[in-house]
């Protein structure tokens, strides 16, 4: 008999009623485990099937033809070892794909011309899938380079066989790519890091300050063995933090859930604290758990009256959308968006009725008892319109009935949204990425320089 959503939710709530400080146990049922197996396997295929095997570049989206996203490459590099552990591919297949990718990024053109792939060790946000050159006029991106480097360093630590020549090359290339990134150059207003740079106009006027997805950026910038930023960068980053309460959850605010997820793909923040979180009595893992619960409560309350929202169907983050339009539906004027950073927090609410499965999928380690049933409910409710060859399509909007009577369903999968789904399911189930990255000396050094203490870092900081 197929399990119901209510049954699955009840089982997971019971299984996860232990102390959050110890972390939740794995799924307590064969049905829940099989569902996660299916999601992981389908999502892995996005990266394995669609990547350009000649250079390792991962498409930003599919099936719509697109450029490559360097952040999606970082998620792809993270997915390949997960595929090895599950037997989707062999270890040799994975290391050949990884070494091809790293060879491309190490040898690709690095200069100030507009035809380059990168500059000062950083890379352009989007690249041509075949040539690897900068796509149109996009920026040299500090955060997307950081997400790429997360995958690079994960592969460096995972492929650790001292007797295998290809794995040794992976480690050397990863080390060289990371060490080349000149974080000091990317800090025109030190000690903080700029969002981006254009060869036509120079650095963007904005720096990374305040809580969002860029925690990993500063950990990497602080951990650099060659061009580290000053330790004052972390206090400058945390200075504009906003602490508040939303739907009964008191936490550090950021509206889209990706800001509570991306850095956690590679860094285990469970049980470690910087001075800010120590003063507030929680860690960043617990903060993400509270943000997840707040979003679920917001959807259950559904103050905007959007179709389909419930305590089972929820999740706002940056995603595709039905289009930029103002329409009157059901006697109510509605503003819709195409790709947009949706979210709900005490800081702001940006909601047009579009739900992205990655919002729940990327939060599975924080709150499996509500996130897994949410994904399950989405698949059970919407079937093949939402879940197909490569897992969950990027987003859907049941309110947008001009698309169809059932609403709007994306045709595309997005690499930067597929990545957190497979990685965070794996971190929940086995802790693979976290366990491997806890041994990476650069991650450890970055956390120590940001003054994190406690938990698994105990005894590792000088």
N, C-alpha and C positions, 0 to 999 in steps of 0.2 A: 504494500500500500504506500502511495506517495505521501510524504509528510506534509502537513499543512503549515502555512506560515506561522499560525498561532502556536502550533506544536513546536516548531523549530525555535521560535523566540523563547517559549517557556523553558525548553531544554537548555538553551544557552544561558538564559538568566540564572537558572539553577546552577549551571556549571561554573558561572563566573561570579558567584556570590562570595568568593573568597576575598581576602585582603588585597586591594589593588597594589599595595607596595610589593607583594610577592608576584604579581602578574597573574592573569587568568590562565586556567588550564586549557588544553587543546579541546576541540569539539568532542562532545561526549557521545556522539552517535555516528554510525556508519553513513547515515544519510547526509549529515552536515559535512563530513569529510569528503564524501563523493561529490557533493556540490562544489566544494572548494577545489577539488581535483579538476573538475570540468572547467571552472573559470580560469584556473592557472594555465592549464594546457592550451585552451583556446587563445588566451591572451599572449602566451609565449609565442605562438605561431605568428602573431603580427610582426614581431621583431625578426624571427628566423626566416620567414617567407619573403618579407618585403624589403629587407635590407639589400643594398647594392653590394654584391659579394666581391666586387673589384676594389672597393674602398671602405666598406663598412658603414657607409652613410645610411641613416634610417629616415624614411619619409616622415614629414610632419604629420601627414594624414593619408588615409586611403579609404575608399578606392579613387577619390578625386585626385588626379595627378598633382603632385606638389614638389616643392623644394625639400631639402633635409633640414631638420631642426637639430642643432648640436645638443640640446638638452635631451631630445629623444634618443640620440646616440648614447648619452650617458645612461639612460634607462635600459637601452638595449644591451650595453656592456654588463649591466647588473643582471639582466635576465638570462644571459648565456650560462653562467655557473648554476643558476637555479634550474635550467634545463638539464644540466649534467646530473645534478643531485636527484632529479625525478626520472632520469632515463629517457628524456625526450630526444637528446642527442648524446653523442659520446664526448668524453673529455677532449679527445683529439679534434673533433669537429669544432668544439667551442674555442679551443686555443688557437686554431687556425683562423677562425673568424675574428677573434680578439687581436691577434698579432697583425692581421691585415688592417684592421681599424687603426691600431696604434701606429703602424708604419705610415699610414696616410697622414695622420695628424702631426706626426713628428717631421715628415718631409715636405708637407704642404707649404706653399709660399707664405712667408711671414714678412710683410713690409707695409709701407704706408700707401701703396698704390690701391686703387679701387678694385683691381682684379685679384687681389690676394685672398687667402683663406683666413688669415689672422695677422696679428701684430703684437709685439711685445709678449708673446706667449698666450695671448687671448685669441678668441675666435669670433667670427661674425655669427650673429643669431641664427640666420638661415644661410644655407649653402646650396649651390646647384648640385643636384643628386649625382650627376655624372662627372663634371669637372672639379667639383669641390670648391669652386670660387665663390666669393661673396654674391649673394642673391640680391639683385637690384640695389637699393640704397639702405639696406638694413644696417643697424649699429653693431659695432664691436661690443659684445655683451658680457659684462662681468658676471651676472647671475647665471646666464646660460652656460658660460664657460665653467662656472663652479659646479653646475649639475653634471656637465660632461666629466669633469675631474672626479666627481664622486664615483662614477662608474669606472674610470681609469684606475683609481686607487683601490677600489674593490677588487678589480682583476689583478692588480699588483700583489695584493695580499692573498688572494684565493689561489692563484697559480704559483704555488710555492715549491714545486718539486725541484730540488737542487740538481737532479741528474738529467732533467729534460732540457734540451737546448732551446726549444721554442718557449717554454715557460720562463727560462732565464732571460730570453730576449723580451718577453712581455714585461718582466720586472724592470729591466733596464730602460725600455721605452717609456713605461709609466713614470718612472723616476725622472727621466729627462723632460717629459712633457710637463709634469707638475713643477719641476724646478725652474723651467723657463718662464713661467708666468710672473711678470713683474708687477706685483701688487703695489709697490711704491709708485711706479709710474701711473697706475690707475687711480692714484689718490692725489688729484690736483689740489684738493683742499684737505690736507692730512689732519688727522690720521684716518678719516673715513674714506670709503671707496665709492667712486662714481658709478652711476648706473650704466653709462655707455660712452662710446666715442665714435665720431664719424671722421673719416679722412677729409671730408669737405669742410667741416666746421669745428672739429675738436671735441672736447668733452661736453657731455650733457651737463646742465646746470644743477642736476639733482644728485644727491648722495644717498647711500643706504643708511637710513636712520629709522629706528622704530620697528616694532615687531612685524615680521612678515616671513616670506620664504627664504630670506637671505642669511639665516643663522649659519648655514653651511658655508656660505661665502666667507664670512668673517673667521670661522674656524680654520678654513683653508688659508686665508690671508695671514692669520696669526701663526699657523704651523709651517709656513714656507721656510725651507732651509736656505734660501737664496735672497729673497726680496720680501721679507715679512713686514707687515704694518706694525706700528707701535701698539703696545698693549692698551693704550688709552682708547683705541678704536672700539673696544667692546663696551666701555662705559658710554662712549658717544652713541653707540648703536642702541643701548638700552635706555638712554636718557629720555627719549620721547614716548616710551611705553605708556599705554593706557590700560588701567586696571578698573574693571567694573563688573556689573552683574547683568545678565541677560537670561530671561526665562528661568530664573532660579539658580543659575550657574555663575559663580564669581570667578573670574579668570582674566588673563591678559587678552585684550581684544584684537581681533582681525577678522573681517567679515567672511571672505571666501575660505573654504576649508583647505585649499591647497597650501595656504600659508602655515597651517598647523600640521602639515604632512610632509612636504618635500624634504626638508632637512632631516626628518626622522627616518627617511628611507635608508640612509647610510649611517647615521649617528644614533646610538642608543642613549637617549636622554633620560631613561628610566633610572631613578635613584641618584642622579648627580645634579648638583645645583650650582648656579653662578650666584654672585651676591644678591642680585635682584630677586631671584626665585627663593633663595634662602630666607630673605626678609619677609616673603609672602607665604612661607610655609609649605610650598609645593615644588614640584619639578615641572619641566616642560612637557613631559609625558602626561602627567596629570592635567596640565593645562589643556592639552589637545583633547583629552577625554572629556573635559568639561565643555569645551567648544563644540564637540560632537553632540553631546547630550542637549546643549542649548539649541542647536539647529534642529534636532529631531523634535524638541518641544515646540519650537516655532512653527514647524510644518504641521504638527498636530493641532495647534491653535489656529493656524491658517488665517491670519488677520486680513490677508489680501483676497481671500475667497477664490483661490486658484483651484482648478479642477485637478483631482487626483491626489492632493496632499493628504497625508495621514501620518500616524506614528509608525507606519510601515513603509511609506513611500516618501522619501525626503532626500535632501542633499543639494546644497547650493555651493558652487565654486566657479572658477573660470571655465567656460565651455562654449561650444557652439550654441547657436540659438536659431529660432525660426526666421529671423530677419528683422531689419530695422523698420518698424512700422507702428503707427498709431491707429488702432482699430476700435470700433465699438462692438462689443460682444456681450450678449445677454443684457443689453441696456447699460453697459458700463464701459467707459473709455479705458483702453488698455494700451500701454506702451510696451512694445516688444523689441528685442535686440538680436543681432547676429552674434558673432563671437563677443563675449562680454564677461567681466569679472563679477559674477553674481555672488551674493553672500548675505548673511544676516547676523548681526552682532549689535551690542550697545554702541559701537562706533558708527555704524551705518547699516541700512538695509537696502540692498539692490536685488530686486526680485521681479521677474516677469513671467513666473510660472514654469520656468525651464529647470528640469532636474537632470543632474549629471551623475551617472552611476559611480564614477570615480570618487565622488564626494564621500559616499559610504564605503567604497572599496578601500580607499586610502586611509580610512579610520579604523579598519578592522582590529589592529593591535590594541588600540586605545579602548574600544568599546565593542568587542565582538558580539556581545549579547544583543545589541541593537543593530549593528552594522551588517552582520551576516544575514539576519532575517530581512533586512531592507533589500539587499541584493537579490535574495531569494524571491521576495515578493515582487520585485520588478520583473524578474524573468517569468514567474508564474502568471503575472497579470498581463504582460505585453508580448510574451513569446518571441517569435522570430522577428517581429518588427523592431525589437530592441537587442536581442541576443542572437548572434549569428556566427559566422566563420571564425572571427577573431575575438569572440567574447562580446562584451557590451559595446554597442555603438555609443558615440560620445554623449548624446543628450536626447531628451524628449520633452515635449510640452503638450499635455492633454488639453490645455485651455485653447491652444491655437487651432481652432476648428476650420479656418479657411484652408488649411493643408489637407485635411480629411475629417470625417466625422469623429474619428478617434484621436485627432490632434496631429501634432507634428512629430516626426521621428527622424533623427539625423540619418543620413546615408553613410557618414564617415566614422571611422575610428581615428583617434588622435594619439600620437605616440606619447606625448607628455601626460596624457591621462591614462593610457594603458599601463605605463611604467609603474606608477604607484600601486595599481591594483595587484599586479603579480608580485612586486617586491614586498608589499605590506602583508599580503596573505602569507608569504613565505616567512617574513619576520614573526608573524603571529604563530605560525605552525611550528617552525624549527629555530627561529632566531638566526638564520644563516647569515644574512648580510650584517646584522649587528655584531654577531660573534666574530666574524672575520675582521670587521673594521675596528673592533676593540683592540686588535693587535697591530693596527697600522700606526707606526710611530708619528706620522705627520698629524693624524687626527688627534692622537693623544697629546702631542705638543700644542696644537691649537687650543684644545680644551683647557689645558693647564695654563696657558698664557691668558686665556679668558677668565681664569680664576674659578673654574669649576672644581668642585671637590665632592668626596663621598662616593658611595656605591662602588662600581667596578673600577673607578679611577684611584681608589685608595692605594697609596704606596707607589703610584706611577708618576706623580708630579715631583719635581725637585724641591 
